[in-house]
Amino acid sequence: MNYHYPIDDTWTKEEIIYVVQFFSLIEQAYERKVERKVIIAAYRKFKQVVPSKSEEKKLFATFKQASGYSSFHVLKYAKITEDHFIKMK
């Protein structure tokens, strides 16, 4: 895909890495599969960078508009499933 991840230029290098890793795993959940525990751990790091729910929603919407992938749906599925791997359709 040819799009950019939503990032804030005020974030540190480490924070940008956390956010990019999280969105990369969202992509992986749609394109291949990702371990449930890995996506949940990445979301926890993401929340350290973006603790605000409104900012999270804004970044999720920006990412979905650019990629077509729903971070919300991946996380919702990760929270309710007991499957070891997540593969979105």
N, CA and C of each residue as an Amber inpcrd file, in Angstrom:
protein
   267
   0.8450000  -1.1810000   0.0000000   0.0000000   0.0000000   0.0000000
   0.8920000   1.2470000   0.0000000   0.3720000   2.3020000  -0.5790000
   1.1260000   3.5320000  -0.6730000   0.4090000   4.6400000   0.0950000
   0.6050000   4.6620000   1.4000000   0.0140000   5.6920000   2.2520000
   0.9230000   5.9120000   3.4530000   0.6500000   6.9490000   4.2000000
   1.4660000   7.2990000   5.3570000   0.7020000   6.9970000   6.6350000
   1.4460000   6.6010000   7.6470000   0.8430000   6.3870000   8.9610000
   0.5680000   7.7450000   9.6000000  -0.5090000   7.8320000  10.3690000
  -0.7790000   9.1030000  11.0530000   0.1820000   9.2650000  12.2380000
   1.0320000  10.2670000  12.1710000   1.9600000  10.5390000  13.2650000
   1.9400000  12.0270000  13.5920000   2.3630000  12.3170000  14.7780000
   2.4250000  13.6900000  15.2710000   3.8990000  14.0770000  15.3440000
   4.2660000  15.1830000  14.7500000   5.6790000  15.5660000  14.7230000
   6.2210000  16.0040000  16.0840000   5.3680000  16.0500000  17.1060000
   5.8450000  16.3720000  18.4530000   6.2450000  15.1100000  19.2300000
   5.9480000  13.9400000  18.6790000   6.3060000  12.7010000  19.3540000
   7.8030000  12.4630000  19.2610000   8.3280000  11.7360000  20.2380000
   9.7370000  11.3440000  20.2050000   9.9090000  10.2130000  19.1900000
  11.1460000   9.9210000  18.8920000  11.4510000   8.8330000  17.9610000
  10.8650000   7.5120000  18.4740000  11.0110000   7.2540000  19.7590000
  10.4860000   6.0320000  20.3710000   8.9590000   5.9760000  20.2750000
   8.3070000   7.0930000  20.5060000   6.8430000   7.1400000  20.4180000
   6.3690000   6.8800000  18.9890000   7.0660000   7.4520000  18.0230000
   6.7200000   7.2170000  16.6160000   6.8610000   5.7360000  16.2850000
   7.9110000   5.1110000  16.7940000   8.1120000   3.6770000  16.5580000
   6.9440000   2.8740000  17.1170000   6.4880000   3.1970000  18.3230000
   5.3510000   2.4860000  18.9320000   4.0980000   2.6120000  18.0740000
   3.8230000   3.8160000  17.6090000   2.6150000   4.0560000  16.8160000
   2.7100000   3.3530000  15.4620000   3.8480000   3.4490000  14.8110000
   4.0320000   2.8030000  13.5120000   3.9410000   1.2840000  13.6640000
   4.5390000   0.7350000  14.7010000   4.4530000  -0.7080000  14.9300000
   2.9990000  -1.1380000  15.1310000   2.2430000  -0.3570000  15.8840000
   0.8410000  -0.6810000  16.1160000   0.0610000  -0.7110000  14.7990000
   0.1700000   0.3450000  14.0100000  -0.5720000   0.3900000  12.7450000
  -0.0740000  -0.6750000  11.7640000   1.1920000  -1.0030000  11.8130000
   1.7310000  -2.0730000  10.9830000   1.0860000  -3.4140000  11.3450000
   0.8510000  -3.6440000  12.6200000   0.1890000  -4.8770000  13.0550000
  -1.2810000  -4.9040000  12.6450000  -1.9150000  -3.7410000  12.6110000
  -3.2970000  -3.6710000  12.1200000  -3.3160000  -4.1200000  10.6550000
  -2.3900000  -3.6150000   9.8740000  -2.2630000  -4.0450000   8.4750000
  -2.0700000  -5.5530000   8.3880000  -1.1770000  -6.0550000   9.2120000
  -0.8630000  -7.4790000   9.1930000  -2.0950000  -8.3200000   9.5370000
  -2.9420000  -7.8270000  10.4270000  -4.1600000  -8.5600000  10.7920000
  -5.0940000  -8.7140000   9.5970000  -5.0580000  -7.7770000   8.6820000
  -5.8960000  -7.8560000   7.4800000  -5.2150000  -8.6180000   6.3470000
  -3.9250000  -8.4440000   6.2020000  -3.2180000  -9.0100000   5.0590000
  -2.7120000 -10.4250000   5.2930000  -2.3690000 -10.7520000   6.5060000
  -1.8870000 -12.0930000   6.8380000  -2.5960000 -12.5280000   8.1110000
  -1.8720000 -12.5630000   9.2000000  -2.4420000 -12.8070000  10.5230000
  -1.4480000 -12.2780000  11.5410000  -1.9270000 -12.0530000  12.7500000
  -1.0730000 -11.5250000  13.8050000  -1.4630000 -12.2040000  15.1170000
  -0.4800000 -12.4140000  15.9600000  -0.7760000 -13.0070000  17.2600000
  -1.5930000 -12.0280000  18.0940000  -2.6020000 -12.5490000  18.7310000
  -3.5040000 -11.7400000  19.5560000  -2.7250000 -11.0050000  20.6450000
  -1.8390000 -11.7050000  21.3450000  -1.0990000 -11.0830000  22.4470000
  -0.1560000  -9.9850000  21.9460000   0.3380000 -10.1260000  20.7170000
   1.2400000  -9.1200000  20.1500000   0.4860000  -7.8300000  19.8490000
  -0.7190000  -7.9710000  19.2800000  -1.5030000  -6.7630000  18.9680000
  -1.9470000  -6.0500000  20.2500000  -2.2840000  -6.8120000  21.2730000
  -2.6960000  -6.1990000  22.5470000  -1.5160000  -5.4890000  23.2080000
  -0.3400000  -6.0880000  23.1670000   0.8520000  -5.4460000  23.7270000
   1.1990000  -4.1660000  22.9610000   1.0660000  -4.2150000  21.6480000
   1.3500000  -3.0270000  20.8320000   0.3410000  -1.9200000  21.1250000
  -0.9160000  -2.3020000  21.3670000  -1.9300000  -1.2940000  21.7000000
  -1.6150000  -0.6290000  23.0390000  -1.1280000  -1.3790000  23.9880000
  -0.7530000  -0.7920000  25.2920000   0.3560000   0.2500000  25.1180000
   1.3300000  -0.0470000  24.2640000   2.3940000   0.9260000  23.9930000
   1.8320000   2.1360000  23.2460000   0.9340000   1.8830000  22.3030000
   0.2640000   2.9580000  21.5730000  -0.4470000   3.8980000  22.5540000
  -1.1300000   3.3120000  23.5490000  -1.8770000   4.1210000  24.5230000
  -0.9590000   4.9370000  25.4240000   0.2890000   4.5290000  25.5840000
   1.2530000   5.3390000  26.3220000   1.5430000   6.6280000  25.5620000
   1.5110000   6.5310000  24.2440000   1.7760000   7.6880000  23.3900000
   0.5120000   8.5180000  23.1980000  -0.6270000   7.8350000  23.0450000
  -1.9040000   8.4900000  22.7520000  -2.9260000   8.0970000  23.8310000
  -2.8270000   8.6930000  25.0170000  -3.7560000   8.3050000  26.0940000
  -5.1830000   8.8270000  25.8960000  -5.3340000   9.8780000  25.1260000
  -6.6430000  10.4900000  24.8990000  -7.4910000   9.6440000  23.9520000
  -8.7070000   9.3280000  24.3740000  -9.6170000   8.5400000  23.5400000
  -9.9940000   9.3130000  22.2660000 -10.1800000  10.6260000  22.3930000
 -10.5610000  11.4170000  21.2110000  -9.4150000  11.4660000  20.1970000
  -8.1920000  11.5790000  20.6680000  -7.0370000  11.5810000  19.7630000
  -6.8710000  10.1960000  19.1230000  -7.1070000   9.1580000  19.9100000
  -7.0560000   7.7900000  19.3730000  -8.0730000   7.6310000  18.2440000
  -9.2930000   8.0750000  18.4720000 -10.3360000   7.9600000  17.4490000
  -9.9530000   8.7160000  16.1860000  -9.3440000   9.8820000  16.3650000
  -8.9270000  10.6840000  15.2150000  -7.8350000   9.9580000  14.4150000
  -6.8540000   9.3890000  15.1120000  -5.7810000   8.6570000  14.4290000
  -6.3230000   7.3990000  13.7510000  -7.2290000   6.6980000  14.4210000
  -7.8400000   5.5060000  13.8300000  -8.5940000   5.8690000  12.5560000
  -9.3370000   6.9720000  12.5930000 -10.1100000   7.4060000  11.4200000
  -9.1800000   7.7920000  10.2720000  -8.1080000   8.4950000  10.5820000
  -7.1340000   8.8920000   9.5620000  -6.5010000   7.6600000   8.9310000
  -6.1310000   6.6920000   9.7600000  -5.5270000   5.4630000   9.2520000
  -6.5200000   4.6740000   8.4040000  -7.7710000   4.5900000   8.8520000
  -8.7860000   3.8490000   8.0960000  -9.0500000   4.5070000   6.7450000
  -9.0990000   5.8260000   6.7360000  -9.3380000   6.5490000   5.4790000
  -8.1960000   6.2940000   4.4940000  -6.9620000   6.2540000   4.9950000
  -5.8080000   6.0630000   4.1200000  -5.6370000   4.6080000   3.6730000
  -5.9460000   3.6630000   4.5710000  -5.6340000   2.2560000   4.2950000
  -6.8530000   1.3790000   4.0280000  -8.0000000   1.7770000   4.5820000
  -9.1810000   0.9290000   4.5040000  -9.2600000  -0.0770000   5.6420000
  -8.2860000  -0.0590000   6.5540000  -8.2250000  -1.0110000   7.6620000
  -8.7350000  -0.3720000   8.9550000  -9.6000000  -1.0820000   9.6520000
 -10.1970000  -0.5740000  10.8810000  -9.4380000  -1.0620000  12.1140000
  -8.7320000  -0.1690000  12.7660000  -8.0260000  -0.4870000  14.0090000
  -9.0360000  -0.8820000  15.0810000 -10.1460000  -0.1730000  15.1220000
 -11.1870000  -0.4400000  16.1120000 -11.6790000  -1.8790000  16.0180000
 -11.9590000  -2.3520000  14.8080000 -12.4840000  -3.7090000  14.6420000
 -11.4490000  -4.7730000  15.0010000 -10.1890000  -4.5220000  14.7000000
  -9.1370000  -5.4690000  15.0760000  -9.0410000  -5.5560000  16.5940000
  -9.0380000  -4.4160000  17.2620000  -8.9340000  -4.4160000  18.7230000
 -10.1700000  -5.0230000  19.3750000 -11.3310000  -4.7210000  18.8370000
 -12.5650000  -5.2940000  19.3760000 -12.5180000  -6.8130000  19.2900000
 -12.0950000  -7.3290000  18.1370000 -11.9970000  -8.7710000  17.9550000
 -10.9340000  -9.3630000  18.8900000  -9.8090000  -8.6800000  19.0360000
  -8.7290000  -9.1610000  19.9090000  -9.1930000  -9.2750000  21.3560000
 -10.0730000  -8.3720000  21.7730000 -10.5520000  -8.3740000  23.1530000
 -11.5810000  -9.4640000  23.4210000 -12.3540000  -9.8470000  22.4010000
 -13.4240000 -10.8140000  22.6480000 -13.0560000 -12.2470000  22.2710000
 -12.0440000 -12.4260000  21.4420000 -11.7110000 -13.7740000  20.9840000
 -10.7240000 -14.4480000  21.9240000 -10.7290000 -15.7410000  21.8750000
  -9.7230000 -16.5170000  22.5780000  -8.7700000 -17.1730000  21.5870000
  -8.9580000 -16.8570000  20.3020000  -8.0770000 -17.3760000  19.2640000
  -6.6580000 -16.8550000  19.4850000  -5.6920000 -17.6810000  19.1570000
  -4.2890000 -17.3080000  19.3050000  -3.8690000 -16.2800000  18.2480000
  -4.4370000 -16.4180000  17.0580000  -4.1190000 -15.5120000  15.9540000
  -5.3570000 -14.7350000  15.5140000  -5.1320000 -13.5310000  15.0100000
  -6.2130000 -12.7030000  14.4760000  -5.9900000 -12.5610000  12.9770000
  -7.0300000 -12.8610000  12.2380000  -7.0230000 -12.7000000  10.7650000
  -8.3410000 -12.0680000  10.3960000  -8.2970000 -10.8200000   9.9430000
  -9.5130000 -10.1010000   9.5830000  -9.8580000 -10.4050000   8.1260000
 -11.1470000 -10.2880000   7.8250000 -11.6080000 -10.5310000   6.4600000
 -11.9670000  -9.2410000   5.7790000
